[in-house]
Amino acid sequence: MSSHPNNENAEARPERSGLSRRKLFGAAGVTAAVVGAAGAGALAGRASAAQPPNHLDTAVPFRGRHQAGIVTEAQDRMHFATFDVTTKSRDDVIKMLADWTEMAERMTQGEEAFPNGSIGQNPYSPPSDTGEALGLPPSQLTLTIGFGPSFFVKDGVDRFGIADKKPAELVDLPKFPNEKIDPARSGGDIVVQACANDPQVAVHAIRNLARIGFGTVAVRYSQLGFGRTSSTTRDQTTPRNLFGFKDGTANMRSDETDRLNNSVWVADGDGPAWLTGGTYLVARRIRMLIEQWDRTTLLEQERVIGRQKGSGAPMGLDDEFEELNFDLTNDKDEPLIDPVAHVRLASSKNLGGIEILRRGYNFTDGSDGFGHLDAGLFFIAFVRNPVTQFVPMQNAISRNDAMNEYVRPTSSAVFACPPGIPEGDKSTFWGSTLFD
């Protein structure tokens, strides 16, 4: 069983003999219940059977020094949702966050959002839990919260008396070349990232938070994701993205403490005290021009990426995990890794040591009006400082990357994610230190 860096002791649930037919095929009917879901395509991806049974029966601890869902072993499914605060009441926001925290802890342990909430309360009142996860195991569900720039100040107004606690680094990302950003799918006051190995468990979590938040928040946009596009532990194999290439080979792992401290976790003195031990979440919906890519030769695909499609090894090398060597040349003295190949431009060597922790997912949201697949990568990264890490990285990629011919970013957002909630502290809730 894999370890969970958020807390070394994961709560083990009894082993189950296998996966039910519902787990394999029942996801197709989930989307009608999704509040603000972007589409059903993610649920049509790899079945949960791709994970061994213990990945369904295991619960990830909710409490710890850092929030779960960041360096936690990357799950197979994601439901990402952003919310706009619709109330002016500070007290209502505080109450909702406290309620959300209690619900989140219960749901990550495989319990209902409220005790006996599905069928055990007044039958003449709406159930307090929607019920679609009733009887399902925890599936390593994690829920991670963050706050956007507009949560603190919007249109120049200090909304909830916390403008002075807004980190200087928490600013909307600048406009980059080669993007076509949809404002309706960008930004947001609050984000909740739900990851699990059963899509229905992830959908249930966001659905119930949105339901209880009604009147205080409204879903701004959401995205379903399948097939993780990175690994966060050494036990995980490198996944493939929708271009068919292994993705995230050089990603940081949960046991690389020095790299994480340097590039992911906000340190004391970096900014406001409430964010120490937290991080920043950067989200980008990147549409892949699938049809165009599929008409491209294998040699050109490998030139664009800078890795071999089969093994994942850098061009000119044999093993996926061999260090990138930009000095290798062919018999014509041309570099084997093209000067504008994606791996070259995105590498820490090219960026003066800049690294990010990736945690993205594939998505498929049907087709557009021209019959082209609306599919791609929902890119998620966690960084210590988005201004000094993500922005220069994206500038380098967006200006020169050969992959730009085949991708188009369509949404953008950044959020500050507070640290985890200490064990045994019942007075603390998501974002509570913002309101002290």
C-alpha positions, 0 to 999 in steps of 0.5 A: 500500500502506498504511503500518504505524505499528508499523514503517514497512517492512512486508515485502512478499510476492509479488503473487498473481493473486487469491483462491482459492475456499478463501479465499472459502468455506473459513472455514465449516469452521474452527470445529471446530478453534477452541479455545474459540471462541464461535461460527461466526457471525463466519466467515459475514460478509464474505468476505476478497474485500472486501480487495484482494490485497495485504492478504493478501500483506503481513506486518506487522512484529512488532517495534517501539516499540509492539505491532502490532494497536493503531494498525496498519491495522484488519484485517477479521477478529478472534479474541479470546481470554482465558486463565486461568493454571492453574499456580503455577509462575513458571518455566512462565509465563515459558517459555510467554510466551517460546515464545508470542513466538517463535511469534507472530513467526513466524506474523505473517510467514506462517510455521508456528508451528514450523519444518516443524511441520505435516508435516515432523517425526516422523510418529509424533508429533502435528504441532507446527503444526496446519496449517490456515494452511499455504501461506496468506499472512500476511494482515496478521496481528497478535498483541497481548498484555495482562495482566489484574488477576488475573495479578498478584494473585488472591484476595489472593495474589501469584501470581508475585512481580510484585504490586508491578508491577501498575499502579494503573489496572489494576482491574476495571471497575465495574458500569455501568447497563444491563448484564448481565455474564456472569462466564464471558465477562469478565476473564481473566489474559491476553488475545491479540488476533489480527487478520487479513484471512483468518479462518483465519489468525487462528483458526490463530494463537490455536489454536496458542498455546492448544495450546502453552499447555496445562497452563499456561493454559486458554482462558477465553472467546473471540470471533470478529469480522468487519467492523471497526467503526472505521478506524485509517488515513486510507486506510480508509473508515468501516465500518458496524455491524450497526445499519447506521450508519457507525461510528468516524468520529471515531476517532483515526488512526495518523498523529495522533501528538499525540492518540495520545500524549495518549490511548493510549500510557502515558508515562514516569511514568504507572505502572510502568516496564515499561508505558511505551510500552504501553497498556490494552485495554478489551473489552466484548461489546455485544449489539444487540437487532436485532429491536427496532432493525429495527422502529424508523423511520429518523427514530428511528434517526437521532435515537438515533445523531445521524447520518444513516444514508446519508452518516454526516454529523451531523444538519443537516450534509452531510459525514460528517467535518464537526465535530459542531455541537450548536448547530444547531436546527430550525424549532421551535428543537429541537436537530438532534442530540438531547440524548441522541443517542449521538454527543453523549454519546460526543463529546470535546466532551461529555466534557471532551476525553476520547478513546479509540482504538476497534478493535471488530468485529461479531459474530454468534453464531447465535440465542438460545433465543427465536429472536433473533439473538445479534449485536452489537459486540465493542467494543475500545478502547485508552486511556492510563488506563482509570480517567480515560478509559473509566470516565467515558465509559461512565458518561455513556453508560450513564446517558443514551444513547438507544441503551441501549434497543437494546443490552445489554453482556454482558461486560467486561474490562481488560488492560495491554498492554506496549510492543513488543519492540525490533528485534534483541533476542532476550532480550526476550519478551512480558511479560519486563520483568515478571519482571526 
